[in-house]
């Protein structure tokens, strides 16, 4: 009660609960369209890229290692990172094609 009298004394209008709900729904909608939806779209593109990996394709891992795809299985990829140096990595850690990453860096 005391808080209500302070708000009234300050000249601030009383708002009902429906306005609060409208604002919460609007904030959630804004967060969805500017944060959640673009992230889901990006993740879907990355999954499609991993499904279409090809032999002898230059890629970058999530750890920043550049390599050439030499073997592909369901869960792992063998990358050649130097002459006769091959590493086995999880397929989910392949991040992007090396050419695509270099183009995006040049654009910045």
Number of C-alpha atoms within 10 A of each C-alpha: 5 6 8 11 10 11 12 11 10 9 9 10 9 9 8 8 8 9 10 11 11 11 11 12 12 12 11 12 13 12 12 13 11 11 11 12 12 12 13 11 10 11 12 12 12 15 14 11 15 17 11 8 19 14 14 13 14 20 23 21 19 12 9 12 13 19 23 21 21 17 16 15 9 8 9 15 23 19 27 19 16 11 6 7 9 17 14 13 14 13 19 14 15 25 19 20 19 17 13 13 13 11 10 9 9 8 6 5
